Amino acid sequence: MSGNWARVAAAELSPERRPPADRSISTDKNWAGFDYLLRRRGFPVDIVFGEETFPGTTPGDEFSEGTWGYGPPTYLTPERVAEAARALAALSPADLIRGVTPDDVTAADRYSFHPDDLLDVAAELPPAQEFFAAAAAAGDAVLCWLD
């Protein structure tokens, strides 16, 4: 299971349309650990799961499993993408894992996230920073999905 983001122009937001691969990145299996570390820091935007749903896209409809993976995609508005980019820019990989113990990771009980994964999950930050900075600079929205 992989976490994915894709940049799209706000006018092109559509669950029916797959974005070009060159505007997409993936956190691979590290999405759950990345989400945990961001939430632990009180990150202001839900960049892993997205915040907005598309009208008419609910689990069990034509955009659920099989089309996008594990349910329909969600998205972040350009304004929330800009907020995420600013908040990400203020972090370093060391900030992301500061104070996190192996016991914290074990207790979190998150999909495919183990104490020995901390450095790998923290390594997702620089690509996320670049991706969200580019999306914000272009005024793009971001699609979020798991597959």
Disulfide bonds with the S-S distance in Angstrom:
none
